[in-house]
Structures are given as structure tokens and as C-alpha cells.
Amino acid sequence: MSENKGLIRAWITVACAWLLGFAMCAPMLCIPPIVHIITARLFENNAAVGLLFAVPVTMLIALAIPSGSVAGRPGTKKAAGIGAAVMAAGSLFRGIFRSFNKLMIFTLIHRIGFSMVYPNLPKLVGLWFPREKVGPATGVYSTGITTAGAVALVITLPLVSRHRSVQSFVFIG
């Protein structure tokens, strides 16, 4: 019975990792479909919006290794939790403020959290699953990342275009 409880908790952890993967990528990939809205509302050019999309990827490149290394101190679970909180704060505030500089700052904060979560997801799976089940569990949570991209790219523009209340308040997802 105890082994079943452990396996149930492990799969709950994978479900949470799936949600984190979704939350990591959806905010970044909702930008391309609404570039024209961002440029019109914030009076920026396409190069600036391209920077909004490229700089966060650079943040991941720069911070993933240090974030994975630092996770040893507080522990993988806490590091991923802190990263998730930072990511959530960045996502929330980037949709509220209406200047390009603030949008960039909060996008970078989101990506700092992303950089804390991303290298720790495989570690979380390794902590909860026996070696022979790590592969399938990793495959499950990884689909959250790709699903986020597909969903964000497909629904962002129709959602923003159809709902004027969304268009006037949250124009960046």
C-alpha cells in the first residue's frame, strides 16, 4: 500500500511538472501572434519586439547552468518552487504594465524563474521515480512544454481579437 501511495505522489509531481512546463512556455510563445498589437499599443518597432522574444531565451542560456547548480543548497523541490513563484510574478505583472520597458523587465523576471525551474524538472522526476520509470515520466512532463507552444500560438490572437476587455487590459497573455 505504501508503494502505491509513493507512486501516486510521484505521478502528482509529474502532473505539476507538466503544468510548470506549460507555464514556462505559454507566456513566451503568445508574443509572436500579437506582435502587431504590441507594436501599435507600445509604439515600438518590430526589432524591439523581436528583442522581447530573443532576450528571454538568452537569459535561459545564461542562467540554466548556475540555477541547476545552486539548487543543491535549498534542494530541488524548493528551487523549483521558488522559480515557479518568480515565474508567476513575472507573468502576472507583464500583462498589467503598459510600457515596453516594464514589459521587458517583467518578461526577464519570468525567464529568471523559468531558468530556475527548467533544469530542476528532470531532477524532480529522478527524485520521485525509480530509474526504470524516469523515461516515461520525463516524456509526460515534456509534453507540457510543447503543448504550451501549440496552445499559445493557436489561441492567443483569436482570444485577444474577440474580447475587447482582454484587448484593453491584458494584451500580452
Legacy VTK file of the C-alpha trace (Angstrom):
# vtk DataFile Version 3.0
C-alpha trace
ASCII
DATASET POLYDATA
POINTS 173 float
0.000 0.000 0.000
2.841 2.394 0.872
4.447 1.775 -2.516
1.181 2.718 -4.276
0.954 5.973 -2.292
4.511 6.800 -3.297
3.722 6.119 -6.949
0.568 8.250 -6.772
2.577 11.114 -5.279
5.200 10.659 -7.962
2.594 10.988 -10.723
1.089 14.027 -8.995
4.582 15.520 -9.111
4.739 14.771 -12.844
1.358 16.461 -13.309
2.702 19.534 -11.504
5.849 19.387 -13.655
3.593 19.271 -16.736
1.791 22.395 -15.524
5.121 24.102 -14.851
6.307 23.212 -18.339
3.131 24.697 -19.750
3.508 27.846 -17.629
7.131 28.208 -18.685
6.490 28.326 -22.418
2.997 29.687 -22.996
3.816 33.275 -21.940
6.819 33.412 -24.253
5.053 31.931 -27.257
1.976 34.137 -27.028
4.082 37.073 -28.249
4.539 36.213 -31.966
0.823 36.079 -32.834
0.216 39.552 -31.376
3.347 41.418 -32.444
1.196 43.867 -34.395
-0.815 44.697 -31.259
2.313 45.196 -29.167
3.889 47.475 -31.754
0.681 49.511 -32.133
-0.014 49.845 -28.397
3.519 50.481 -27.199
4.763 52.425 -30.233
7.664 50.049 -30.645
9.122 48.635 -33.822
9.423 45.004 -34.846
13.091 44.913 -33.826
12.195 45.869 -30.244
9.511 43.205 -30.106
11.998 40.716 -31.543
14.278 41.651 -28.675
11.398 40.960 -26.303
11.288 37.454 -27.729
15.066 36.839 -28.010
16.422 38.223 -24.736
14.496 35.746 -22.572
15.984 32.821 -24.497
19.402 34.313 -23.851
18.522 34.505 -20.141
17.836 30.783 -20.132
21.164 30.091 -21.792
22.987 32.261 -19.252
21.158 31.123 -16.113
20.197 27.461 -16.550
23.554 26.010 -15.503
24.028 28.266 -12.473
20.403 27.729 -11.432
20.783 23.972 -11.646
23.959 24.143 -9.573
22.507 26.462 -6.940
19.520 24.129 -6.451
21.750 21.879 -4.378
21.606 24.295 -1.447
17.864 24.727 -0.846
17.012 21.455 -2.545
15.480 20.684 -5.887
11.870 20.975 -4.710
12.394 24.361 -3.079
14.427 25.690 -6.001
11.690 24.674 -8.447
9.046 26.182 -6.137
10.913 29.472 -5.848
11.403 29.511 -9.610
7.696 28.858 -10.158
6.785 31.761 -7.851
9.199 34.121 -9.636
7.865 32.950 -12.986
4.252 33.525 -11.902
5.035 37.029 -10.635
6.799 37.942 -13.871
3.888 36.628 -15.942
1.276 38.440 -13.884
2.984 41.807 -13.903
3.983 41.767 -17.557
0.311 41.750 -18.505
-0.559 44.680 -16.260
2.016 47.370 -17.006
1.719 49.212 -20.281
5.185 50.311 -21.216
7.726 48.432 -23.267
10.463 48.777 -20.630
8.278 47.333 -17.888
7.097 44.593 -20.218
10.744 43.705 -20.893
11.665 43.794 -17.189
8.820 41.505 -16.156
9.469 39.194 -19.094
13.052 38.905 -17.842
11.777 38.187 -14.322
9.578 35.441 -15.784
12.626 33.998 -17.523
14.704 34.110 -14.336
12.036 31.915 -12.758
11.996 29.758 -15.891
15.756 29.338 -15.580
15.302 28.135 -12.007
12.560 25.640 -12.897
13.811 24.228 -16.196
16.997 22.469 -15.018
15.243 21.131 -11.929
12.327 19.357 -13.609
14.426 16.322 -14.604
15.873 16.233 -11.091
12.374 16.216 -9.603
11.412 13.247 -11.736
14.623 11.487 -10.743
13.831 12.046 -7.069
10.315 10.610 -7.267
10.635 7.719 -9.706
12.657 4.531 -9.807
15.271 4.510 -12.562
13.198 2.357 -14.958
10.232 4.790 -14.842
12.147 8.071 -15.196
11.980 7.962 -19.018
8.198 7.705 -19.335
7.687 10.269 -16.567
10.054 12.689 -18.309
8.169 12.136 -21.560
4.904 13.029 -19.850
6.060 16.302 -18.310
7.898 17.296 -21.501
4.615 17.333 -23.383
3.558 20.285 -21.218
6.300 22.376 -22.798
5.326 21.559 -26.379
1.598 21.720 -25.657
2.085 25.232 -24.276
3.678 26.335 -27.518
0.896 24.903 -29.624
-1.873 26.315 -27.438
-0.297 29.771 -27.128
0.308 30.081 -30.851
-3.201 28.927 -31.741
-5.419 30.728 -29.222
-3.652 33.997 -28.397
-4.680 36.072 -31.411
-8.286 34.814 -31.578
-8.676 35.358 -27.830
-7.284 38.877 -27.929
-9.148 39.774 -31.145
-12.560 38.587 -29.956
-12.580 40.040 -26.485
-12.199 43.785 -26.303
-11.963 43.638 -22.497
-8.959 41.340 -22.839
-7.559 43.509 -25.607
-7.726 46.643 -23.492
-6.398 45.083 -20.270
-4.108 42.163 -20.971
-2.501 42.409 -24.354
0.437 40.085 -23.651
-1.122 36.924 -22.263
LINES 1 174
173 0 1 2 3 4 5 6 7 8 9 10 11 12 13 14 15 16 17 18 19 20 21 22 23 24 25 26 27 28 29 30 31 32 33 34 35 36 37 38 39 40 41 42 43 44 45 46 47 48 49 50 51 52 53 54 55 56 57 58 59 60 61 62 63 64 65 66 67 68 69 70 71 72 73 74 75 76 77 78 79 80 81 82 83 84 85 86 87 88 89 90 91 92 93 94 95 96 97 98 99 100 101 102 103 104 105 106 107 108 109 110 111 112 113 114 115 116 117 118 119 120 121 122 123 124 125 126 127 128 129 130 131 132 133 134 135 136 137 138 139 140 141 142 143 144 145 146 147 148 149 150 151 152 153 154 155 156 157 158 159 160 161 162 163 164 165 166 167 168 169 170 171 172
